Amino acid sequence: MSVVSARRTAMAVLGSALALAGCAANDPSSWSQAQPTKRTPMTVKLEQLPLPGDRVAVAVYNFTDQTGQFKPTEGVQTLSRAVTQGATSILVKALQEVGNHGWFTVIERERLDNLLRERAVIREMRAAYLGEKTLNRQALPPLLFAGILLEGGIIGYDSNTKSGGLGARFLGIGGSTQYREDTVTVYLRAVSVKTGEVLSTISVRKSIASIGLDANTFRYVAFKDLLELEAGVAYNEPDALALQQAIEAAVYGLVIEGASTDLWCIATTPQAGEALLRSYYAQRDNIDEAAVLLPHRTDGSTITGACPPRSAFQPAQRLAQQPAGHAKAAGSPSPTLSYRMQTQPNAPGAKAPAPRQADATAAGARALPAQTAARPVMAPAAPVAARPATAIQPSPTPRDQSAPEGG
């Protein structure tokens, strides 16, 4: 092959590659279309959880990035954060997905000022155009309030916690692969509004993987003429997707650990409840399910996370949430998704069960307007004494890791 023909061949190959790349970049048919976010495996686990004994009213003010880290770059300063600043929205969505929208009544608190401002506009417009001198409770009912606050945030982002690679070359033909792993850490805690007690704390760590593959070759096509070709592809797990899975895992752990401490109960059989607890703690502590020690009450009974027998309960229909003091049609059912104890007010010596200490149910978290008598709230079961501290150890705290790049 002559020198001229070799150069022409090389130029043709280079020109064809550039032309194909340009056509792909400017062809709208090759662009991906917008689509809804796909469910993660943890999202499916949240949706498949059984319903609770009582719907839980929770509020989330802020679930923020507490790492203070910026996105790691090589030689260039950037103001982009290492993780998303919208973790509160991810947490709210995860709470709504638990039990297929059957577990939590999530109350808006992140943008409470906007909500109050809009309600003030409604009052002013009705006063100006309808001549209302007093508040119309039918048009603007009182806001709900929560029995539990969810606090916490993203407390760690460790860059380059694990890295490596492998490559080989023979007679001008070679390839290599590179691997890098980052870690994000999330803490979530439930706080009682009534007492300020921290009821439960969950910690979750999630790895974020980045993998790169490349191949290259070079060959002398003529004297002093070298042809070199290379190709590569890289896969970076999206940080937002990894954070979503970590938050969903924290919500799942909060539900299970809350059931294991009698903070709330799951409307299922004792056998199914025990299986949920054993599966969770076995995965968390990396042990066999048979080795899990379930907590016990002071009377010696095992806590399985399940509500009392269904025969003692009356299922309530699932309706839209309304304040307890809000006027409703006669004979309408209770607006709380729950299994309430059947009471017999006319029976001699009959007493209503005591309310739960957590004050977490939606029925007990309603705002009561003035001049309206409060309805008695029936909790599914009387409170029980705290389990021994040695039954189940608290969630292990992740080890601090120093990041070579992220500080």
C-alpha positions as a Markdown table, in Angstrom:
| # | Residue | x | y | z |
|---|---|---|---|---|
| 1 | Met | 0.0 | 0.0 | 0.0 |
| 2 | Ser | 1.4 | 3.3 | -1.0 |
| 3 | Val | 1.8 | 6.3 | 1.4 |
| 4 | Val | -0.9 | 8.3 | -0.5 |
| 5 | Ser | -3.5 | 5.5 | -0.4 |
| 6 | Ala | -2.8 | 4.9 | 3.3 |
| 7 | Arg | -3.4 | 8.5 | 4.1 |
| 8 | Arg | -6.6 | 8.6 | 2.1 |
| 9 | Thr | -7.8 | 5.5 | 3.9 |
| 10 | Ala | -7.1 | 7.0 | 7.3 |
| 11 | Met | -8.8 | 10.3 | 6.4 |
| 12 | Ala | -11.8 | 8.4 | 5.1 |
| 13 | Val | -12.2 | 6.5 | 8.3 |
| 14 | Leu | -11.8 | 9.7 | 10.4 |
| 15 | Gly | -14.3 | 11.6 | 8.2 |
| 16 | Ser | -16.9 | 8.8 | 8.4 |
| 17 | Ala | -16.6 | 8.7 | 12.2 |
| 18 | Leu | -17.1 | 12.5 | 12.5 |
| 19 | Ala | -20.1 | 12.4 | 10.1 |
| 20 | Leu | -21.8 | 9.7 | 12.0 |
| 21 | Ala | -21.3 | 11.5 | 15.3 |
| 22 | Gly | -22.7 | 14.7 | 13.9 |
| 23 | Cys | -25.7 | 13.1 | 12.4 |
| 24 | Ala | -26.5 | 11.3 | 15.7 |
| 25 | Ala | -26.2 | 14.6 | 17.6 |
| 26 | Asn | -28.5 | 16.5 | 15.3 |
| 27 | Asp | -31.1 | 13.8 | 14.7 |
| 28 | Pro | -34.2 | 14.4 | 16.9 |
| 29 | Ser | -35.2 | 10.8 | 16.5 |
| 30 | Ser | -32.2 | 9.7 | 18.5 |
| 31 | Trp | -33.1 | 11.9 | 21.5 |
| 32 | Ser | -34.7 | 10.2 | 24.5 |
| 33 | Gln | -38.2 | 11.2 | 25.4 |
| 34 | Ala | -39.3 | 12.5 | 28.8 |
| 35 | Gln | -40.8 | 9.8 | 30.9 |
| 36 | Pro | -42.0 | 9.3 | 34.5 |
| 37 | Thr | -39.5 | 8.2 | 37.1 |
| 38 | Lys | -39.3 | 4.4 | 37.3 |
| 39 | Arg | -39.9 | 2.7 | 40.6 |
| 40 | Thr | -36.9 | 1.4 | 42.4 |
| 41 | Pro | -36.8 | -2.0 | 44.2 |
| 42 | Met | -37.2 | -0.2 | 47.5 |
| 43 | Thr | -40.2 | 1.7 | 46.2 |
| 44 | Val | -41.9 | -1.6 | 45.5 |
| 45 | Lys | -41.1 | -2.8 | 49.0 |
| 46 | Leu | -42.7 | 0.4 | 50.5 |
| 47 | Glu | -45.8 | 0.0 | 48.4 |
| 48 | Gln | -46.2 | -3.6 | 49.4 |
| 49 | Leu | -46.1 | -3.0 | 53.2 |
| 50 | Pro | -49.4 | -3.9 | 54.9 |
| 51 | Leu | -51.6 | -1.0 | 56.2 |
| 52 | Pro | -51.2 | 0.4 | 59.7 |
| 53 | Gly | -53.6 | 0.1 | 62.6 |
| 54 | Asp | -54.0 | 3.9 | 62.5 |
| 55 | Arg | -52.9 | 6.3 | 59.8 |
| 56 | Val | -50.0 | 8.4 | 61.1 |
| 57 | Ala | -49.9 | 12.2 | 60.6 |
| 58 | Val | -46.3 | 13.5 | 60.0 |
| 59 | Ala | -44.8 | 16.8 | 59.1 |
| 60 | Val | -41.4 | 17.4 | 57.3 |
| 61 | Tyr | -40.0 | 20.9 | 57.6 |
| 62 | Asn | -36.6 | 20.4 | 56.1 |
| 63 | Phe | -34.5 | 17.4 | 55.1 |
| 64 | Thr | -31.4 | 19.2 | 53.9 |
| 65 | Asp | -27.9 | 18.6 | 52.7 |
| 66 | Gln | -25.7 | 18.9 | 55.8 |
| 67 | Thr | -22.5 | 17.8 | 54.2 |
| 68 | Gly | -21.5 | 21.3 | 52.9 |
| 69 | Gln | -19.5 | 19.6 | 50.1 |
| 70 | Phe | -19.2 | 20.7 | 46.5 |
| 71 | Lys | -19.0 | 18.4 | 43.5 |
| 72 | Pro | -15.4 | 17.1 | 43.1 |
| 73 | Thr | -13.7 | 18.3 | 40.0 |
| 74 | Glu | -10.2 | 18.1 | 38.6 |
| 75 | Gly | -8.4 | 21.4 | 38.5 |
| 76 | Val | -11.6 | 23.5 | 38.0 |
| 77 | Gln | -13.5 | 25.2 | 40.8 |
| 78 | Thr | -17.3 | 24.7 | 40.7 |
| 79 | Leu | -20.2 | 25.8 | 42.9 |
| 80 | Ser | -22.3 | 22.7 | 42.2 |
| 81 | Arg | -23.2 | 20.7 | 45.3 |
| 82 | Ala | -22.1 | 17.1 | 45.7 |
| 83 | Val | -25.7 | 16.0 | 46.3 |
| 84 | Thr | -29.2 | 17.3 | 45.4 |
| 85 | Gln | -30.7 | 20.1 | 47.4 |
| 86 | Gly | -34.2 | 18.7 | 47.0 |
| 87 | Ala | -34.1 | 15.8 | 49.4 |
| 88 | Thr | -37.2 | 17.0 | 51.2 |
| 89 | Ser | -39.3 | 16.4 | 48.1 |
| 90 | Ile | -37.9 | 12.9 | 47.8 |
| 91 | Leu | -38.7 | 12.2 | 51.5 |
| 92 | Val | -42.3 | 13.4 | 51.1 |
| 93 | Lys | -42.8 | 11.2 | 48.0 |
| 94 | Ala | -41.4 | 8.2 | 49.9 |
| 95 | Leu | -43.7 | 8.7 | 52.8 |
| 96 | Gln | -46.7 | 8.8 | 50.5 |
| 97 | Glu | -45.7 | 5.6 | 48.8 |
| 98 | Val | -45.7 | 3.5 | 52.0 |
| 99 | Gly | -48.5 | 1.1 | 52.0 |
| 100 | Asn | -49.7 | 2.5 | 48.6 |
| 101 | His | -50.6 | 5.9 | 50.2 |
| 102 | Gly | -52.1 | 4.2 | 53.2 |
| 103 | Trp | -49.6 | 4.8 | 56.0 |
| 104 | Phe | -48.8 | 8.4 | 56.5 |
| 105 | Thr | -50.8 | 11.7 | 56.2 |
| 106 | Val | -48.1 | 14.0 | 55.1 |
| 107 | Ile | -48.7 | 17.6 | 56.1 |
| 108 | Glu | -47.0 | 20.5 | 54.1 |
| 109 | Arg | -44.5 | 22.4 | 56.2 |
| 110 | Glu | -41.5 | 23.1 | 53.9 |
| 111 | Arg | -43.3 | 26.0 | 52.2 |
| 112 | Leu | -45.7 | 26.8 | 55.1 |
| 113 | Asp | -45.4 | 30.6 | 54.4 |
| 114 | Asn | -46.8 | 30.1 | 50.9 |
| 115 | Leu | -49.7 | 28.1 | 52.3 |
| 116 | Leu | -50.5 | 30.7 | 54.9 |
| 117 | Arg | -50.2 | 33.5 | 52.4 |
| 118 | Glu | -52.7 | 31.8 | 50.0 |
| 119 | Arg | -55.2 | 31.2 | 52.8 |
| 120 | Ala | -54.9 | 34.9 | 53.7 |
| 121 | Val | -55.7 | 35.8 | 50.1 |
| 122 | Ile | -58.8 | 33.6 | 50.2 |
| 123 | Arg | -60.0 | 35.3 | 53.4 |
| 124 | Glu | -59.4 | 38.8 | 51.9 |
| 125 | Met | -61.2 | 38.0 | 48.7 |
| 126 | Arg | -64.2 | 36.5 | 50.4 |
| 127 | Ala | -64.4 | 39.5 | 52.7 |
| 128 | Ala | -64.1 | 42.0 | 49.8 |
| 129 | Tyr | -66.4 | 40.3 | 47.3 |
| 130 | Leu | -68.8 | 38.3 | 49.5 |
| 131 | Gly | -69.0 | 40.7 | 52.5 |
| 132 | Glu | -68.0 | 38.0 | 55.0 |
| 133 | Lys | -67.1 | 39.6 | 58.3 |
| 134 | Thr | -66.3 | 36.3 | 60.1 |
| 135 | Leu | -64.3 | 33.3 | 59.0 |
| 136 | Asn | -66.4 | 30.7 | 57.0 |
| 137 | Arg | -65.2 | 27.4 | 58.3 |
| 138 | Gln | -66.9 | 25.6 | 55.5 |
| 139 | Ala | -64.9 | 27.5 | 52.8 |
| 140 | Leu | -61.6 | 27.5 | 54.8 |
| 141 | Pro | -61.4 | 24.7 | 57.4 |
| 142 | Pro | -58.6 | 24.7 | 59.9 |
| 143 | Leu | -55.2 | 23.2 | 59.0 |
| 144 | Leu | -54.2 | 19.7 | 60.1 |
| 145 | Phe | -51.3 | 19.4 | 62.5 |
| 146 | Ala | -48.9 | 16.5 | 63.0 |
| 147 | Gly | -48.2 | 14.2 | 65.9 |
| 148 | Ile | -44.7 | 13.4 | 64.7 |
| 149 | Leu | -42.0 | 15.5 | 63.1 |
| 150 | Leu | -39.5 | 13.9 | 60.8 |
| 151 | Glu | -36.1 | 15.4 | 61.0 |
| 152 | Gly | -32.6 | 14.6 | 59.8 |
| 153 | Gly | -30.8 | 15.0 | 56.5 |
| 154 | Ile | -27.9 | 14.0 | 54.3 |
| 155 | Ile | -25.0 | 14.0 | 56.8 |
| 156 | Gly | -22.2 | 12.5 | 54.7 |
| 157 | Tyr | -20.9 | 12.3 | 51.1 |
| 158 | Asp | -17.6 | 10.5 | 50.9 |
| 159 | Ser | -15.9 | 10.6 | 47.5 |
| 160 | Asn | -13.6 | 7.9 | 46.0 |
| 161 | Thr | -14.0 | 5.5 | 48.9 |
| 162 | Lys | -13.1 | 2.7 | 46.6 |
| 163 | Ser | -11.3 | 2.8 | 43.2 |
| 164 | Gly | -9.4 | 0.5 | 40.9 |
| 165 | Gly | -8.8 | -0.6 | 37.4 |
| 166 | Leu | -7.5 | -3.2 | 35.0 |
| 167 | Gly | -5.9 | -3.0 | 31.6 |
| 168 | Ala | -3.9 | -5.0 | 29.0 |
| 169 | Arg | -2.2 | -4.4 | 25.7 |
| 170 | Phe | -0.6 | -6.7 | 23.1 |
| 171 | Leu | 0.8 | -5.8 | 19.7 |
| 172 | Gly | -0.8 | -2.4 | 19.7 |
| 173 | Ile | -4.3 | -3.6 | 20.7 |
| 174 | Gly | -5.4 | -3.0 | 24.3 |
| 175 | Gly | -8.3 | -2.2 | 26.6 |
| 176 | Ser | -8.8 | -1.2 | 30.2 |
| 177 | Thr | -11.6 | -0.7 | 32.8 |
| 178 | Gln | -11.8 | 1.7 | 35.7 |
| 179 | Tyr | -14.0 | 1.6 | 38.8 |
| 180 | Arg | -14.8 | 4.2 | 41.4 |
| 181 | Glu | -17.2 | 4.3 | 44.4 |
| 182 | Asp | -18.7 | 7.1 | 46.4 |
| 183 | Thr | -20.9 | 6.8 | 49.5 |
| 184 | Val | -23.8 | 8.9 | 50.7 |
| 185 | Thr | -25.1 | 8.6 | 54.3 |
| 186 | Val | -28.7 | 9.6 | 55.4 |
| 187 | Tyr | -30.1 | 10.0 | 58.9 |
| 188 | Leu | -33.9 | 10.1 | 59.7 |
| 189 | Arg | -35.4 | 10.5 | 63.1 |
| 190 | Ala | -39.0 | 10.7 | 64.4 |
| 191 | Val | -39.8 | 13.3 | 67.1 |
| 192 | Ser | -42.9 | 13.4 | 69.2 |
| 193 | Val | -44.6 | 16.8 | 69.0 |
| 194 | Lys | -46.2 | 16.5 | 72.4 |
| 195 | Thr | -43.1 | 15.7 | 74.4 |
| 196 | Gly | -40.1 | 16.4 | 72.1 |
| 197 | Glu | -38.8 | 12.9 | 72.6 |
| 198 | Val | -36.9 | 11.3 | 69.8 |
| 199 | Leu | -38.9 | 8.1 | 69.2 |
| 200 | Ser | -36.7 | 6.4 | 66.6 |
| 201 | Thr | -33.5 | 7.1 | 64.6 |
| 202 | Ile | -32.5 | 5.4 | 61.3 |
| 203 | Ser | -29.2 | 5.6 | 59.5 |
| 204 | Val | -28.7 | 4.3 | 55.9 |
| 205 | Arg | -25.6 | 4.3 | 53.6 |
| 206 | Lys | -25.7 | 3.9 | 49.9 |
| 207 | Ser | -22.8 | 3.3 | 47.5 |
| 208 | Ile | -22.7 | 5.3 | 44.2 |
| 209 | Ala | -20.8 | 3.4 | 41.5 |
| 210 | Ser | -18.9 | 4.8 | 38.4 |
| 211 | Ile | -17.5 | 2.4 | 35.8 |
| 212 | Gly | -15.5 | 3.2 | 32.7 |
| 213 | Leu | -14.5 | 0.9 | 29.8 |
| 214 | Asp | -12.3 | 1.8 | 26.9 |
| 215 | Ala | -10.4 | 0.0 | 24.1 |
| 216 | Asn | -7.8 | 1.3 | 21.7 |
| 217 | Thr | -5.4 | 0.2 | 19.0 |
| 218 | Phe | -2.7 | 1.7 | 16.9 |
| 219 | Arg | -0.9 | 0.4 | 13.8 |
| 220 | Tyr | 1.6 | 1.7 | 11.3 |
| 221 | Val | -0.1 | 1.8 | 8.0 |
| 222 | Ala | 2.9 | 3.0 | 6.2 |
| 223 | Phe | 6.4 | 4.2 | 7.0 |
| 224 | Lys | 6.2 | 7.0 | 9.6 |
| 225 | Asp | 2.3 | 6.9 | 9.3 |
| 226 | Leu | 0.5 | 5.8 | 12.4 |
| 227 | Leu | -3.2 | 5.0 | 12.6 |
| 228 | Glu | -4.7 | 5.1 | 16.1 |
| 229 | Leu | -8.3 | 4.3 | 17.1 |
| 230 | Glu | -9.9 | 4.3 | 20.5 |
| 231 | Ala | -13.4 | 4.0 | 21.9 |
| 232 | Gly | -14.9 | 4.1 | 25.4 |
| 233 | Val | -18.0 | 4.3 | 27.5 |
| 234 | Ala | -18.6 | 5.3 | 31.1 |
| 235 | Tyr | -21.6 | 4.6 | 33.4 |
| 236 | Asn | -22.2 | 6.9 | 36.4 |
| 237 | Glu | -25.0 | 6.0 | 38.8 |
| 238 | Pro | -27.1 | 9.2 | 39.2 |
| 239 | Asp | -26.5 | 10.8 | 42.6 |
| 240 | Ala | -30.2 | 11.7 | 42.9 |
| 241 | Leu | -31.3 | 8.1 | 42.2 |
| 242 | Ala | -28.9 | 6.8 | 44.8 |
| 243 | Leu | -30.1 | 9.3 | 47.4 |
| 244 | Gln | -33.7 | 8.4 | 46.6 |
| 245 | Gln | -33.0 | 4.7 | 47.4 |
| 246 | Ala | -31.3 | 5.7 | 50.6 |
| 247 | Ile | -34.2 | 7.8 | 51.8 |
| 248 | Glu | -36.7 | 5.1 | 50.8 |
| 249 | Ala | -34.7 | 2.6 | 52.8 |
| 250 | Ala | -34.7 | 5.0 | 55.8 |
| 251 | Val | -38.5 | 5.3 | 55.6 |
| 252 | Tyr | -38.9 | 1.5 | 55.4 |
| 253 | Gly | -36.6 | 1.1 | 58.5 |
| 254 | Leu | -38.6 | 3.8 | 60.4 |
| 255 | Val | -41.8 | 1.9 | 59.8 |
| 256 | Ile | -40.4 | -1.5 | 60.8 |
| 257 | Glu | -38.4 | -0.3 | 63.9 |
| 258 | Gly | -41.4 | 1.8 | 65.0 |
| 259 | Ala | -43.6 | -1.4 | 64.9 |
| 260 | Ser | -40.9 | -3.3 | 66.9 |
| 261 | Thr | -41.1 | -0.7 | 69.7 |
| 262 | Asp | -44.9 | -0.5 | 69.8 |
| 263 | Leu | -44.9 | 3.0 | 68.4 |
| 264 | Trp | -47.5 | 1.9 | 66.0 |
| 265 | Cys | -48.8 | -1.5 | 64.7 |
| 266 | Ile | -49.2 | -3.2 | 61.3 |
| 267 | Ala | -52.7 | -4.5 | 60.4 |
| 268 | Thr | -51.5 | -8.0 | 59.6 |
| 269 | Thr | -51.2 | -11.4 | 61.3 |
| 270 | Pro | -48.6 | -12.0 | 64.1 |
| 271 | Gln | -46.8 | -14.5 | 61.8 |
| 272 | Ala | -46.5 | -12.0 | 58.9 |
| 273 | Gly | -45.5 | -9.2 | 61.3 |
| 274 | Glu | -42.8 | -11.3 | 62.8 |
| 275 | Ala | -41.5 | -12.3 | 59.3 |
| 276 | Leu | -41.2 | -8.6 | 58.4 |
| 277 | Leu | -39.3 | -7.8 | 61.6 |
| 278 | Arg | -37.0 | -10.8 | 61.2 |
| 279 | Ser | -36.3 | -10.0 | 57.5 |
| 280 | Tyr | -35.4 | -6.4 | 58.3 |
| 281 | Tyr | -33.2 | -6.9 | 61.2 |
| 282 | Ala | -31.4 | -9.9 | 59.5 |
| 283 | Gln | -30.6 | -7.7 | 56.5 |
| 284 | Arg | -29.6 | -4.7 | 58.7 |
| 285 | Asp | -27.3 | -6.6 | 61.0 |
| 286 | Asn | -26.1 | -9.1 | 58.4 |
| 287 | Ile | -27.2 | -12.2 | 60.3 |
| 288 | Asp | -29.5 | -15.1 | 59.7 |
| 289 | Glu | -33.2 | -14.6 | 60.3 |
| 290 | Ala | -33.3 | -17.4 | 62.9 |
| 291 | Ala | -30.7 | -15.5 | 65.0 |
| 292 | Val | -32.8 | -12.3 | 65.3 |
| 293 | Leu | -33.9 | -11.7 | 68.9 |
| 294 | Leu | -37.3 | -10.1 | 68.8 |
| 295 | Pro | -38.2 | -7.6 | 71.6 |
| 296 | His | -40.4 | -8.6 | 74.5 |
| 297 | Arg | -42.8 | -6.7 | 76.6 |
| 298 | Thr | -42.6 | -6.6 | 80.4 |
| 299 | Asp | -45.3 | -9.3 | 80.6 |
| 300 | Gly | -43.2 | -11.6 | 78.5 |
| 301 | Ser | -45.1 | -11.4 | 75.2 |
| 302 | Thr | -43.2 | -11.1 | 72.0 |
| 303 | Ile | -43.6 | -7.9 | 70.0 |
| 304 | Thr | -44.3 | -8.9 | 66.4 |
| 305 | Gly | -45.3 | -5.5 | 65.1 |
| 306 | Ala | -48.9 | -6.7 | 64.3 |
| 307 | Cys | -52.0 | -5.2 | 65.7 |
| 308 | Pro | -54.2 | -7.1 | 68.2 |
| 309 | Pro | -56.5 | -9.8 | 66.7 |
| 310 | Arg | -58.7 | -8.5 | 63.9 |
| 311 | Ser | -61.8 | -9.8 | 65.6 |
| 312 | Ala | -61.6 | -7.0 | 68.1 |
| 313 | Phe | -61.4 | -4.4 | 65.4 |
| 314 | Gln | -63.8 | -2.6 | 63.1 |
| 315 | Pro | -62.3 | -1.6 | 59.7 |
| 316 | Ala | -62.9 | 2.0 | 58.8 |
| 317 | Gln | -63.3 | 3.2 | 55.2 |
| 318 | Arg | -60.6 | 5.2 | 53.5 |
| 319 | Leu | -61.8 | 8.7 | 53.0 |
| 320 | Ala | -60.4 | 12.2 | 52.5 |
| 321 | Gln | -58.8 | 13.7 | 55.6 |
| 322 | Gln | -60.9 | 16.3 | 57.4 |
| 323 | Pro | -60.3 | 18.2 | 60.6 |
| 324 | Ala | -62.1 | 16.6 | 63.6 |
| 325 | Gly | -64.1 | 19.8 | 64.3 |
| 326 | His | -65.2 | 20.2 | 60.6 |
| 327 | Ala | -68.9 | 19.9 | 60.0 |
| 328 | Lys | -69.9 | 16.7 | 58.1 |
| 329 | Ala | -73.1 | 15.1 | 56.9 |
| 330 | Ala | -75.0 | 13.0 | 59.4 |
| 331 | Gly | -74.1 | 9.4 | 59.5 |
| 332 | Ser | -70.9 | 9.8 | 57.5 |
| 333 | Pro | -68.1 | 7.5 | 58.5 |
| 334 | Ser | -64.9 | 8.4 | 60.3 |
| 335 | Pro | -62.3 | 9.9 | 57.9 |
| 336 | Thr | -59.4 | 7.9 | 59.3 |
| 337 | Leu | -57.9 | 4.8 | 57.8 |
| 338 | Ser | -57.7 | 2.7 | 60.9 |
| 339 | Tyr | -59.0 | -0.3 | 62.8 |
| 340 | Arg | -60.8 | 1.1 | 65.8 |
| 341 | Met | -61.8 | -0.8 | 68.9 |
| 342 | Gln | -65.5 | -1.5 | 69.2 |
| 343 | Thr | -66.9 | 0.2 | 72.3 |
| 344 | Gln | -70.1 | -0.4 | 74.1 |
| 345 | Pro | -71.0 | 2.9 | 75.9 |
| 346 | Asn | -74.1 | 1.4 | 77.5 |
| 347 | Ala | -72.4 | -1.7 | 78.9 |
| 348 | Pro | -71.7 | -1.5 | 82.7 |
| 349 | Gly | -68.1 | -0.7 | 83.5 |
| 350 | Ala | -67.1 | -0.1 | 79.8 |
| 351 | Lys | -64.2 | 2.3 | 79.4 |
| 352 | Ala | -62.4 | 3.7 | 76.4 |
| 353 | Pro | -58.9 | 2.6 | 75.9 |
| 354 | Ala | -56.1 | 5.1 | 76.7 |
| 355 | Pro | -54.6 | 7.0 | 73.8 |
| 356 | Arg | -51.1 | 6.1 | 72.5 |
| 357 | Gln | -48.2 | 8.0 | 74.0 |
| 358 | Ala | -46.8 | 8.8 | 70.6 |
| 359 | Asp | -49.8 | 11.0 | 69.6 |
| 360 | Ala | -49.0 | 9.9 | 66.1 |
| 361 | Thr | -52.4 | 9.0 | 64.6 |
| 362 | Ala | -54.2 | 11.2 | 62.2 |
| 363 | Ala | -57.3 | 11.2 | 64.3 |
| 364 | Gly | -55.4 | 12.5 | 67.3 |
| 365 | Ala | -53.7 | 15.1 | 65.1 |
| 366 | Arg | -56.7 | 17.1 | 64.0 |
| 367 | Ala | -57.1 | 20.8 | 64.7 |
| 368 | Leu | -60.2 | 21.5 | 66.8 |
| 369 | Pro | -61.9 | 24.9 | 66.0 |
| 370 | Ala | -63.2 | 27.0 | 68.9 |
| 371 | Gln | -66.8 | 26.4 | 70.0 |
| 372 | Thr | -66.6 | 22.7 | 68.8 |
| 373 | Ala | -66.5 | 19.8 | 71.2 |
| 374 | Ala | -63.7 | 17.3 | 70.6 |
| 375 | Arg | -64.7 | 13.7 | 69.8 |
| 376 | Pro | -63.1 | 11.0 | 72.0 |
| 377 | Val | -60.3 | 9.3 | 70.1 |
| 378 | Met | -60.1 | 5.5 | 70.4 |
| 379 | Ala | -56.6 | 4.1 | 70.1 |
| 380 | Pro | -56.3 | 0.5 | 68.9 |
| 381 | Ala | -54.6 | -0.7 | 72.1 |
| 382 | Ala | -53.5 | 0.5 | 75.5 |
| 383 | Pro | -49.8 | 1.5 | 75.8 |
| 384 | Val | -47.4 | -1.1 | 76.9 |
| 385 | Ala | -44.2 | -0.8 | 78.9 |
| 386 | Ala | -41.0 | -0.3 | 77.1 |
| 387 | Arg | -39.1 | -3.4 | 76.0 |
| 388 | Pro | -35.7 | -4.3 | 77.6 |
| 389 | Ala | -32.8 | -2.3 | 76.2 |
| 390 | Thr | -30.9 | -5.5 | 75.3 |
| 391 | Ala | -33.6 | -7.0 | 73.0 |
| 392 | Ile | -32.6 | -5.3 | 69.8 |
| 393 | Gln | -29.5 | -3.2 | 69.5 |
| 394 | Pro | -29.9 | 0.3 | 68.0 |
| 395 | Ser | -29.1 | 0.8 | 64.3 |
| 396 | Pro | -25.3 | 0.8 | 63.8 |
| 397 | Thr | -23.8 | 4.2 | 63.1 |
| 398 | Pro | -21.8 | 4.2 | 59.9 |
| 399 | Arg | -18.0 | 4.7 | 60.3 |
| 400 | Asp | -16.7 | 8.1 | 59.4 |
| 401 | Gln | -14.8 | 7.9 | 56.2 |
| 402 | Ser | -12.3 | 10.5 | 54.9 |
| 403 | Ala | -12.7 | 11.4 | 51.3 |
| 404 | Pro | -9.6 | 12.0 | 49.2 |
| 405 | Glu | -11.3 | 14.5 | 47.0 |
| 406 | Gly | -14.5 | 15.7 | 48.6 |
| 407 | Gly | -12.9 | 16.7 | 51.9 |
